[in-house]
Amino acid sequence: MQDLNPLAIELNEHLQDSAPVVSALLSKLGKRIYLPKGILSQTAEANAKAHRFNATRAIALKDNDMMHLAVSREFVSGLPLESIYGYAPVLGQPELREAWKTHLLKENPSLAETALSLPIVTSGMTHGFSLLAELFVDSEDTLVLPDKIWGNYRLIFQTKAGANLQTYPFFNTAKGFNTHGFRETLLNTTDEKLLILLNFPHNPTGYAITHTEAQHIVDAIVARADAGCRILVMIDDAYAGLWYDASVMQESLFGLLVGCHPNVVPIKIDGATKEEYAWGLRVAFMSFGLGEAAMQPLEQKLSGLIRANTSGASQVSQTLILEAMKAPGHAEQKRHNYEMLKARALKAKEITSDARYTKLWEVYPSHAGYFMCLNLKSGDAEVVRQQLLEEHGIGTIALGETELRVAYSCLEESDVETVFEVIARVIEGL
């Protein structure tokens, strides 16, 4: 095994002193990683002191401004050159990070008076999860997940990081979240270190938890932590804010987990991807339920990981998100988009729950997000998917043998009924 760099040793010692549970959760790579005192630190020093000539940055200047191509400048003519073409800080633009923290505190009242880090910008949510896998996951570490998941979790945590996935049925017999199965899965593990991933609003079903279910989840995690287990809880909030049912919890589970137990380290992963309707800009955020003393060494380690792969998220993408959040019409435009998605969701729920379809499918409860999931009572989901695509030009996602996911988010409200009518005809014709 390679020797630890003195900088890594220093960070590890700092973390051990300030947050021993976080230190114990680190992977082997997490213990090794550090941010070198090299080009970045020397450039930062020069930016502060090189008042005559600064020959450190890997950029090109002309007439003391950033060299660029006029053909690309035309598309973003109103923004400063540095905010378009310059390198963003490794952890993200400071103003954007502050703006996103303000957004989180506004949308999540339970975060008031809690320890909340300044969010770290990542190149999309997949990048955020990959960073967490590198920082915290060793081969054969146990990750607890439900049986219905976003497939990328398997690639990131199992295929790449080598985690051992322990699953439980997502739904109970009453078609609510299976809090009992979740608790039993946690209590049946014997590991001293445990990883948990929770996703509400849920992909692929669109399920959102109630306040009671949320408290049962927290209680189960605390019970396992009381037994001496150190637990990292990752909260996937990709669809935060897109709740369409007043009976479900209208904020992130993350707020209830921050400070719930000394052995529990919660992390919130969310993003502009869905919340700001900016999918291809690839801007997401990681927020830790930790104070400044613990975050200082963690940020250095994450800076090292980011430096070693993407080197940082896109500057122009971050600028566009920040400028949009500051614009006068921002809140009104978000509300307008939300209302359109809610109308589609309610229409899809109305149509799929019609009595004429009860013999064809069971509709999983859906309160939020982008999706509705049908559990087919006959026929193979992949056969149905193929026939819908080849004979009717309708795209859906087959999940396993019987489940078909339909993203109503990309259907006009007037087209929702037609799509499900065709799905029904295909199933009946098999």
C-alpha positions, 0 to 999 in steps of 0.5 A: 500500500502506498505511503500517505502524503504528509498533506493527507496525514494532516487532513486525516488528523484534523478530521479525526479531531473535529469529526471522528465519525466522519473520519471512520467512514472514509474509504481507503481512497478517502484517507489517501486523497488531498489537494496538492499545494501546486499549481492551484495554490500558486495561482491563487497566491499570484492572483492576490499578489501579482499586481504587475504580470501574472504568468500563472493561469492556463488561459490566454489574454488579449488587451488584459481581457480573456481571449475568446471567439466572437462567434461564441460570445454572441450567444452570451453577450450580456455576461462578463467574459470571466463568468463565461470563459474563466475557470470556476473555483474547484468547489464552485462559484462562491456566490452560487454556493451561498445562493443555493444554501439560502434556497435550501434554508427557505425550502426546508424549514427543519434546517433552521438552527442546524449545522449546514455546510456551504453546498459544493458544486458538482458536474451533475448529480451523478458526479456528486454520487461518484465523489461520495463513492470515492470518498466513503465506499470501499469494496464490500462496504454495505449500502442499503437501498430499496428494490426499486431504484435509479439504475445509475446507483448500481453502476456507481456504488456496486460496479465501480466502488464494489459495495455490497447492496442490501435491498428491501421491498420499497412498498409495504402491503398497504402500498406505503413506504416500507418503513418496517422492511427498512428498519429490519434491514438496518437492524439485521446488518452487523457492520460497524460502518453502514451506507444508506441511500434514500430518494424522495420524491422517488424515481421511478415511482414518484412516491413521496413520504408522509411526515409519519413515514419520515419520522419512522425512517429517522427512528430506524437510523437512530436505532442502528446508530445507538448500537454503535454503527457509524452511518452515512446517509445520502439523500437524493433530492433530485426532484425536490420541490415537485410535490403535487399532493398536500398529504405528503412531506413538502421538504427534504428528509435531510433536515430531520437527519441533521443532528439526529445522532452523533454516529449519523452523517447526512448528505443532501445531493440535489441540483439545478437539473430538475429544480431549475429546469436546466438538465444539460447545464450539469450543475448539482450540489452536495450539502453536508450536515456538518459544521465548519471544523469538519468541513474544512478538511473534507472540502480539501479532500473533495477538492483533491477528488474533483481536481483529479477528475473533472477539475470543476463544474462548467463556469458558464453553466454556474453563471447561467444558474446564478443569474437566473436565480437573481432575475426578477421573474425567476420565482414566477417562472418556476411556479408556472412550470410547476403548475404545468407539471402538477396538472400533468401528474394529476391527469395521469393519476386520474386516467391510470386509476380509471376502473376500465384499466384495473384488470390491466395494471396496478398503479404505484402511488405517485405524489411527486416528481416526473414519473408514474409506474405501472405494475402490469397484471399480464404481459411482459413489460419489455414486450409492451415497451417494444411494441409501443415503440415499434408500432405506435412511436411511443417511448416508455421504460421497462423496469424488470418483468412487469413494471413500466415507467411513464414520464408524464413530465415530457407529455403535454396534458392533452396527450396524457390520456392518449398515451395510456389508452394506447398502452392499454390496447397493447397490453390487451392485444398480447 
